[in-house]
């Protein structure tokens, strides 16, 4: 199956990360292990008649709310020792 990327967008957390949580130090295990890239695509049957733009907006809002609870996933790897969670 061939997948074409139409656009890319960064989604920020719904609320800013607290100052004391801006830098997330990775564990020794995280630093030593090499994570293989594994892409997956899931297909679900349509459940309602939302147009594509509305679906994208709903997904972005829900991801934004989720990132407030899992703030390291919204960060960028600063070096191999930490993740910078700068919204």
URRA-V584300 format. One record per helix or strand. SS is the DSSP state (~ for helix, > for strand). FROM is the first residue (numbers start at 1). TO is the last residue. If there is no record, write none. Layout:
BEGIN
ss->SS from->FROM to->TO
ss->SS from->FROM to->TO
END
This chain:
BEGIN
ss->~ from->19 to->21
ss->> from->23 to->25
ss->~ from->28 to->32
ss->~ from->52 to->67
ss->~ from->71 to->74
ss->> from->76 to->77
ss->> from->82 to->84
END
